[in-house]
């Protein structure tokens, strides 16, 4: 897991070629990003999501085996929990979609706010969309980056 200010995202170049592709786009074109962008087919792509945050009990952990997620908050604030998959219980498995739903205790909690980003790697289960105080509408850019 990496959590930092968007202004620092270039520091993370060199970790993986596909991450570099996403980071280059983010550095140059994030403000002009359409709702969906293919940067390298199924290896690197991004979407913009707008939704209302929810109570913690309405959210769940998700994890991926092949993809890292780069989550960039554009508007609003949400709480995100992160735990290693080894400390959670598997509730659903969809390997064909690289998606696992899990439950259990959080190990780390962050507030994802505008101009910040979170990168979660395979093995980093993440629980998204949690409200801070009262529900609010948020907008995020989310990049899926194949790293395995």
Secondary structure, DSSP 4 states (H G I P E B T S, - for coil): -EEEEGGGGGGGTTS-HHHHHHHHHHHHHGGG--SEEESSTTSEEEEEEEEE-B-GGG--EEE-SSEEEEEEEEES-EEEEEEEGGGSEEEEEEGGGTEEEEES--SEEEEE-TTEEEEE-TTEEEEEEE-SSS--EEEEEEEEEE--
